[in-house]
Amino acid sequence: MKALLLALLLFSASAGAAVSVVDDAGQRVTLARPAQRVISMAPHVTELLFAAGGGARIVGAMNYSDYPAAARNIPLIGSNSQIDIERVIAMKPDLLIVWQSGNTARQITQLQGLGIPVFHSEPRRLDEVATSLLRLGQLLGTEPVARAAANAYTAKLAALRARYAQRPPVTVFYQAWDSPLYTLNGEQIASDAIRACGGRNIFAELKTVAPQVGVEAVVQKDPEAIVGGKLYTPQDRGLSIWQPYKGMTAVRRNNLFTLDEELLTRPGPRVVDGAATLCARLDEARARRTR
């Protein structure tokens, strides 16, 4: 009985204790007590919160917050183009988690003006997914769950890197969209996944995270592999746009790989699974070098 009372007292003390972390914008976020009502402003944030043990604390989310399945039942507060500020206020959140690359500056300014603590989530490296889980666990008061998730993720990532660290490099063009043609630079987490697989993003040096490029520029760089996402509508052409360019190495060797882009571009725990699939495809490209 005494042990039970002690445990309850310790839980009560931790539940009411102030928590403080530094977010991905370098700003310190301090809460008087662990967050109980959280609004997620990006799909990857929703995934991180669930993995960190805080799924039940999410009272509102942004559109496309569809993983895990339970996330589809969370009330939506808007999209990347518009947020229902009145609905945000009505939900009485004690923590807002925003995504600077996905939410507009105007939206973030609006949210900051509400006087509610704001945490910026912007993992751009594979390792930062684990640190994101740990910090969210602190903010939620769910450290044991968050730590277990971070450890499991880190172990999978370490095994992946160990397997592919010494593989010969493969030049890669990542096709984010086909019309107009968009790619990703070296600062997006998908590019870090390419690096982990021994790949080299041919447009890593560009300053914009998601720059528009010309077909001619891609043809000139002649990547060994081209990676793109799945098709969503009959109008999407995807990687088929490269078929006319028979002289390109990626086309000639049939190194046009369609992957689930959500697993590569959403900086959540599943990104390591997306990276594993990407690594396997780049190994196929290596195997075709005799052609």
Rosetta blueprint (number, residue, H / E / L):
1 M L
2 K H
3 A H
4 L H
5 L H
6 L H
7 A H
8 L H
9 L H
10 L H
11 F H
12 S H
13 A H
14 S H
15 A H
16 G H
17 A L
18 A L
19 V E
20 S E
21 V E
22 V E
23 D L
24 D L
25 A L
26 G L
27 Q L
28 R E
29 V E
30 T E
31 L E
32 A L
33 R L
34 P L
35 A L
36 Q L
37 R L
38 V E
39 I E
40 S E
41 M L
42 A L
43 P H
44 H H
45 V H
46 T H
47 E H
48 L H
49 L H
50 F H
51 A H
52 A L
53 G L
54 G L
55 G H
56 A H
57 R H
58 I E
59 V E
60 G E
61 A E
62 M E
63 N L
64 Y L
65 S L
66 D L
67 Y L
68 P L
69 A H
70 A H
71 A H
72 R H
73 N H
74 I L
75 P L
76 L E
77 I E
78 G E
79 S L
80 N L
81 S L
82 Q L
83 I E
84 D L
85 I H
86 E H
87 R H
88 V H
89 I H
90 A H
91 M L
92 K L
93 P L
94 D L
95 L E
96 L E
97 I E
98 V E
99 W L
100 Q L
101 S L
102 G L
103 N L
104 T L
105 A H
106 R H
107 Q H
108 I H
109 T H
110 Q H
111 L H
112 Q H
113 G L
114 L L
115 G L
116 I L
117 P L
118 V E
119 F E
120 H E
121 S L
122 E L
123 P L
124 R L
125 R L
126 L L
127 D H
128 E H
129 V H
130 A H
131 T H
132 S H
133 L H
134 L H
135 R H
136 L H
137 G H
138 Q H
139 L H
140 L H
141 G L
142 T L
143 E H
144 P H
145 V H
146 A H
147 R H
148 A H
149 A H
150 A H
151 N H
152 A H
153 Y H
154 T H
155 A H
156 K H
157 L H
158 A H
159 A H
160 L H
161 R H
162 A H
163 R H
164 Y H
165 A L
166 Q L
167 R L
168 P L
169 P L
170 V E
171 T E
172 V E
173 F E
174 Y E
175 Q E
176 A L
177 W E
178 D E
179 S L
180 P L
181 L E
182 Y E
183 T L
184 L L
185 N L
186 G L
187 E L
188 Q L
189 I H
190 A H
191 S H
192 D H
193 A H
194 I H
195 R H
196 A H
197 C L
198 G L
199 G E
200 R E
201 N E
202 I L
203 F L
204 A L
205 E L
206 L L
207 K L
208 T L
209 V L
210 A L
211 P L
212 Q E
213 V L
214 G L
215 V H
216 E H
217 A H
218 V H
219 V H
220 Q H
221 K H
222 D L
223 P L
224 E L
225 A E
226 I E
227 V E
228 G E
229 G E
230 K L
231 L L
232 Y L
233 T L
234 P L
235 Q L
236 D L
237 R L
238 G H
239 L H
240 S H
241 I H
242 W H
243 Q L
244 P L
245 Y L
246 K L
247 G L
248 M L
249 T H
250 A H
251 V H
252 R H
253 R L
254 N L
255 N L
256 L E
257 F E
258 T E
259 L E
260 D L
261 E H
262 E H
263 L H
264 L H
265 T H
266 R L
267 P L
268 G L
269 P L
270 R L
271 V H
272 V H
273 D H
274 G H
275 A H
276 A H
277 T H
278 L H
279 C H
280 A H
281 R H
282 L H
283 D H
284 E H
285 A H
286 R H
287 A H
288 R L
289 R L
290 T L
291 R L
